[in-house]
């Protein structure tokens, strides 16, 4: 194989990393002050934006250690039988790249994943070596998200947790049957065992925090995972059921949903077309309702066609329109649980409403200042000077309340 330059490796391995949805990726534009393409150039470099545990939006260098892989997962562009350009970073190269981007203020951290070379332990050892060197030798204080290898030794995963902010183990597909069918070398029980071990270590270190002034770090940002949707025929109900189980069993911070993207020379068992991006968006909205709005999965998918979320309206609005008898809600009297179910009210708006109404009764103008979309809220609330009358039952309501950008995306 012809030796590749560091810039060529960066182009290949940042592009290969784009299929991992564990940080919200977005293309980065070349800075005007940059005169040449070199190490540190953001053009085509795979910089993504993600959120730190404290809510800050941060830029990460998102790369694979290598896209060589001994596994042959049918849905993966980097599978062993795939005819793609291959590259592999050394530990030194990843450290050097990260520090070069960081010193130029292009990134605030690193997202590192990898194909499997030689063995899970060998790959994990190299990934741990990267984060260890960054922390101990380079004194790197930026954010690090590491994608752990499920089959790797628990000792290696534990060591990784001491140097990174977040660890994640990909669940891959919504059902065990799909994993066994499309990724036969991966075992669902091994994935769950790794996730369970991570949960125990995270909780162990959180407990120690109470007992000493300066506790040892262990993945303070917790763990997350990713599911590919649209590759195996699982409906939205099955996907959300798996997510519900993952949140409850492993205390995950987040489940990421990645719409399957058709790949070259794909297996005939895979679909020829990718699912609508709106489906991925609806799953994220449903996930948010379960985590922050008090919704049960069964409420969200109840009455859906073939277990699929409605692509034409968001799941919270769909739930409200099916239960019109529970509306309108009096913003001056309703409890927090019911306010959170009003379409157009976010968690922050509800907190503001609860705080403001302690001092005065809320009028429609007050509500307008406290939420982002009064138009969406008006049919579902009663305020001091407002009652929706028959607005809730007017024809075409769902279409009028759909955001314009969503209306356009359906065509």
Residue pairs with C-beta under 8 A, 6 or more apart in sequence:
1 86
4 12
4 87
6 39
6 93
6 97
7 37
7 38
7 39
8 87
9 87
9 88
9 89
9 93
10 39
10 45
10 46
10 63
10 97
11 44
11 45
12 67
12 85
12 86
12 87
13 46
13 63
13 64
13 65
13 66
13 67
13 87
13 89
14 44
14 45
14 46
14 61
14 62
14 63
15 44
15 46
16 64
16 67
16 77
16 78
16 84
17 46
17 62
17 63
17 64
17 111
17 113
18 25
18 46
18 62
19 76
19 77
19 258
19 261
20 62
20 111
20 113
20 147
20 226
20 258
21 226
21 256
21 257
21 258
22 111
22 113
22 145
22 147
22 168
22 170
22 224
22 225
22 226
22 256
23 48
23 49
23 50
23 60
23 62
23 111
23 145
24 48
24 49
24 50
24 51
25 46
25 48
25 49
25 62
26 48
26 49
28 42
28 43
28 45
28 47
28 59
28 106
29 42
30 41
30 42
30 43
31 42
31 106
34 40
34 41
34 42
34 43
37 43
39 96
39 97
39 100
40 100
40 101
40 103
40 104
40 106
42 101
42 106
45 61
45 101
45 106
46 61
46 62
46 63
47 59
47 60
47 61
47 62
47 101
47 106
47 107
48 59
48 60
48 62
48 111
49 57
49 58
49 59
49 60
50 57
50 58
50 60
50 109
50 111
50 143
50 145
51 57
51 58
52 58
52 143
52 165
52 221
53 165
53 166
53 220
53 221
53 222
53 253
58 108
58 109
58 143
59 106
59 107
59 108
59 109
60 107
60 108
60 109
60 110
60 111
60 143
60 145
61 97
61 98
61 101
61 106
61 107
61 109
61 110
61 111
62 111
63 89
63 94
63 97
63 110
63 111
63 112
63 113
64 78
64 112
64 113
64 114
64 115
65 88
65 89
65 94
65 112
65 113
65 114
65 115
65 123
65 126
65 127
65 130
66 86
66 87
66 88
66 89
66 114
66 115
66 117
66 123
67 78
67 84
67 86
67 87
67 88
67 115
68 78
68 86
68 88
68 115
68 117
69 76
69 78
69 79
69 80
69 115
69 116
69 117
70 80
70 115
70 116
70 117
70 118
70 119
70 185
71 79
71 80
71 115
71 116
71 183
71 185
71 186
72 79
72 80
72 81
72 185
73 79
73 172
73 182
73 183
73 185
73 186
74 182
74 183
74 266
74 267
74 269
74 270
75 173
75 182
75 183
75 228
75 231
75 260
75 263
75 270
76 82
76 183
76 263
77 84
77 263
77 264
78 84
78 115
81 265
82 263
82 264
82 265
83 264
83 265
84 264
88 117
89 97
91 126
91 129
91 130
91 133
94 110
94 112
94 130
95 130
95 133
95 134
95 137
95 138
98 107
98 110
98 134
98 140
98 142
99 134
99 138
99 140
101 107
102 108
102 109
102 140
102 142
107 142
108 142
108 143
109 142
109 143
109 144
109 145
109 165
110 134
110 142
110 143
110 144
110 145
111 144
111 145
111 147
112 127
112 130
112 131
112 144
112 145
112 146
112 147
113 146
113 147
114 123
114 126
114 127
114 147
114 149
115 123
116 123
116 149
117 123
120 149
120 150
120 151
120 152
121 152
121 153
121 156
123 149
123 152
124 148
124 149
124 152
124 153
124 156
124 157
124 160
125 156
127 146
127 149
127 160
128 156
128 159
128 160
128 163
131 144
131 146
131 160
131 163
131 164
132 159
132 163
134 140
134 144
134 163
135 163
143 165
143 221
144 163
144 164
144 165
144 166
145 164
145 165
145 166
145 167
145 168
145 221
146 160
146 164
146 166
146 167
146 168
147 167
147 168
147 169
147 170
148 157
148 160
148 167
148 168
148 169
148 194
148 198
149 157
150 169
150 170
150 186
150 190
150 191
150 193
150 194
151 186
151 187
151 190
151 194
152 194
154 194
154 197
157 167
157 194
157 197
157 198
158 201
158 218
160 167
161 167
161 198
161 201
161 202
161 218
161 219
162 216
162 217
162 218
163 217
164 219
165 219
165 220
165 221
166 219
166 221
166 222
166 223
166 224
166 253
167 198
167 219
167 223
168 223
168 224
168 225
168 226
169 191
169 194
169 195
169 198
169 223
169 225
170 191
170 225
170 226
170 227
171 191
171 195
171 225
171 226
171 227
171 242
171 246
171 255
172 179
172 183
172 186
172 191
172 226
172 227
172 228
173 179
173 182
173 183
173 227
173 228
173 231
173 232
173 234
174 227
174 229
174 232
174 234
174 238
174 239
174 242
175 232
175 234
175 238
175 242
176 188
178 231
178 232
178 233
178 234
179 186
179 188
179 191
180 188
181 232
181 269
182 231
182 232
182 267
182 269
182 270
192 249
195 223
195 225
195 246
195 249
195 250
195 252
196 249
196 250
198 219
198 223
198 250
199 223
199 249
199 250
199 251
201 218
201 219
202 218
202 219
202 222
202 223
202 251
203 251
204 218
205 215
205 216
205 217
205 218
208 215
208 216
209 215
221 253
222 251
222 252
222 253
223 250
223 251
223 252
223 253
224 252
224 253
224 254
224 255
224 256
225 246
225 252
225 255
225 256
226 255
226 256
226 257
226 258
227 239
227 242
227 243
227 255
227 256
227 257
227 258
228 258
228 259
228 260
229 239
229 257
229 258
229 259
229 260
229 275
229 279
229 280
229 283
230 259
230 260
230 271
230 274
230 275
230 279
231 260
231 270
231 271
235 306
235 307
235 308
236 279
236 282
236 283
236 286
236 301
236 304
236 307
236 308
236 309
237 297
237 301
237 304
237 307
237 308
238 307
239 257
239 283
240 283
240 286
240 287
240 290
240 297
240 300
240 301
241 297
243 255
243 287
243 290
243 297
244 290
244 297
246 252
246 255
247 255
247 290
247 291
255 287
257 280
257 283
257 284
257 287
258 280
259 274
259 275
259 276
259 277
259 279
259 280
260 270
260 271
260 274
260 275
261 274
262 270
262 271
262 272
262 273
262 274
263 270
276 311
277 409
278 311
278 406
278 409
278 410
279 308
279 309
279 311
282 309
282 310
282 311
282 314
282 315
283 309
285 314
285 315
285 316
286 295
286 297
286 300
286 301
286 309
286 315
289 295
289 300
289 315
289 316
290 296
290 297
290 300
292 347
293 316
293 340
293 341
293 347
294 337
294 340
294 341
295 316
295 319
295 341
299 319
300 309
300 315
300 319
301 307
301 309
302 322
303 322
304 310
309 315
309 318
310 318
311 410
312 398
312 399
312 402
312 410
313 321
313 398
313 401
313 402
314 343
314 402
314 406
316 341
316 343
317 343
317 376
317 398
317 401
317 402
319 341
320 326
320 327
320 341
320 342
320 343
320 380
321 397
321 398
324 392
324 393
326 338
326 341
327 342
327 379
327 380
327 381
327 392
328 379
328 380
328 381
328 382
328 387
328 388
328 392
329 338
329 339
329 341
329 342
329 380
329 381
329 382
330 381
330 382
330 383
331 339
331 353
331 357
331 362
331 367
331 381
331 382
331 383
332 357
332 361
332 362
332 382
332 383
332 384
336 350
336 354
339 345
339 350
339 353
339 354
340 347
340 350
342 377
342 380
342 381
343 376
343 377
343 380
343 401
344 371
344 372
344 373
344 374
344 375
344 376
344 377
344 380
345 353
345 371
345 377
346 371
346 372
349 370
349 371
349 372
352 370
353 362
353 367
353 370
356 362
356 366
356 370
360 366
361 384
362 370
362 383
362 384
363 383
363 384
363 385
363 386
364 374
364 378
364 383
364 384
364 385
364 386
366 383
367 374
367 377
367 381
367 383
368 374
371 377
375 401
376 401
378 386
378 388
378 391
379 388
379 391
379 392
379 394
379 397
379 401
380 388
380 392
381 388
382 388
391 397
399 407
